[in-house]
Amino acid sequence: MKTSRILTIGTASALLLVAAPAAAMAADVVRSGDYTVAAGTIIRGDLVVTGGTVTIHGHVTGNVRQSGSGGVVVGTRGEVDGSVVESGSGGVRVIGEVDGHVSEHDSGGVYIERSGEVDGNVTERDGNSLHIHGSVDGTARESGTGNLAVFRTGEVDRDVIERDGGSLILYRGAEIEGAVSEGGSGSIVRR
């Protein structure tokens, strides 16, 4: 009796340990091609899209990762609790809210629109530009050949850094609370 009870408890514990990672993975959504998170929809966990544009009008509680052709659009009512990483040929456009970081690792640009809010850092690492019309609570960094522009409605709570071939363009009215740094072959342009 005692042995069967121990075996039962041991078997149940082993099943829980094996099932726990599967349950955690079940929270991630993986899609290929264009994918839209409709308004009122909640994706619990990460959203991974390959070979298409992901458009978020709803809520993603984890990170959003996009690769291949296509890009990422966080719509007006869209909300991402984690970070947005785009490593394909498209760009990232934030009109809604991202609670983590935004980074673009390939040929697309990053556009933080006037109503867009990013609570972390924003990074563009390749051949396109970073344009800020909205709010960035962290550091804004462009380290490719494109420009980094902070427009008159733009606000960056930390540093603004441009490294490589592009210029750092600051429009009158832009609010930057940290340091401004241009370390590449470009220049700082004030308009």
N, C-alpha and C positions, 0 to 999 in steps of 0.2 A: 504494500500500500504506500509506504513512505517512498520507495524507489519510483513508483509510477507518478506520484505527485511531483517529485523532483524532476523527472523527465518531462512532465507536462509543463511545468514552470520554465524549464530550460528551453524547451521547444518554442513556447510562446515568446520568450525573451529573444530568441534567435530570429524568429519571424518578424518581430518588431524592429530589430536592428536592420534586417534586410529590407523591410518595407519602407523604413524612414527615408532613405535616399531616393527611392522611387517616388514617394509622395512629394519630396522637395522638388524633384525634377518635373513632376506633373504640373507644377505651378508655372513653368516656363512655357511660352508660346513661341513656336518656331514656324515660320512661313516662308514660302518662295513666291516671288512675284509681288505685284502691288498689293498692299494690305491697308485697310482703313479701320481704325478703332472709332466706332460711331459714338456720337454724343450720348451720354448716359451709360456707356459700356465701361466696365472696369476689368482690366487685365491684371490679375494678381500674380506678381512675379515679373520676370524679364520677358521682353519681346525681342525676338531675333528675326530679321527679315533679310533674305538674300535675293539679289537680282530683281529688285523692284523698289518702288517708293512706298514708304510707310507714312501715313497721314493719321495724326492723332487728334481727334475731336473729343475723346473721352478721357479716361484716367488709366495710367499704367503705374502700378505700385513699385515696380523695379526699374531696371535699366532698359534702354532701347539701344540695340546694336543693328546697324545696317551695313551690308557689304555688297559689292558688285554694282551693276547699273542701278540707278535710282538714288533717292535721297531721303531725307527726313523732314517732315513738316509737322510742327506742333501748333495746331490751330488755335483760334481765339479762346475757346473754352477747353483746350487740351491741357493736360497736366501730367507730368512725368515726375515721380517721386525720386527716382535715381538719376543716373547720368545718361547722356545721349552720345553715342560714338558712331561716326559715319566713316567708313573706310572704303567707300566705293567711288564711283565717278561723279556722283551727285553731291549736292550740298546739304546744309542744314538751315532751315528757316524756323525761327521761334517767334510765334505771335502770341502764344499762351505762356505757360509756366514750366520751368525745369528746376527742380529742387537740388539737383546735383550739378555736375560739370557738363560742358558741351565741348566735344572735340571732333575735328574733321581731319582725316589723315591722308586724303588723296587729292584729286584735282578739283573738287567742289569748294565753294565758298561757304562762309557762315554769315547769316543775316539775323540779327536780333532786332525785330521790328519795334515800333514805338510802344506797343502794348506788351511786348515780350519781356519776360523776367527770367533771369538765370541766377540762382542762389550760389553757384560755385564759380569756377574758372571757365573761361572760354578760350579755346586754342584752335588755330588754323595752321596746319603744318606743311602745306604744299603750295601749289602754283596758283591759288586764288586768293581772294581778299576776305577780310573780316570787317563787317559793317555793323556798327552799334547805334541804333536809334532808341533803344529801350534801356533796361536796367541790368547791370551785371554786378553782383555782390562780391565777386572775387577779382582775380587778375585777368586781363585780356592780353593774349599773346598771339602774334603772327610771326611764324618762323619760316615761311616760304618766300616765294618771289612776289607775292601779292601785297597790297597795301592794307594797313589797318586804319580805319576811319571811325572817329567818334563824332557823331553828328550833334547838332544843337540840342536835341531832346535826349541825347545819350547820357548815361550815368554809369561810371565805373567806380566802385568803392575801394579798389586796391590799385595795383600798378597797371600801366599800359605799356607794353613792350613790343617793339618791332625789330626783328632780326632777319637779315638777308637782304634781298634786292629791292623790296618795296619801301614805300615811304609811310610815315606816320602822319595822318591828316587829322587835325583837331579843329572843329568848327566852333565859332563863338557861341557860348551858351552851354557847351558840353561841360559836365561836371566830372572831374577826376580827383579822387581823394588821395591817391598814392603817387608814386613817382612816374614820370614820363621818360621813356628811354628808346632811342633809335640807335641800334648797334650794327646795322648793315650798311650797304652802299647807298641806301635811300637817304631821305632827309626828313626833318620835322617841318610840316607845312601847317601854318595857322591861317584859317579862313574866317 
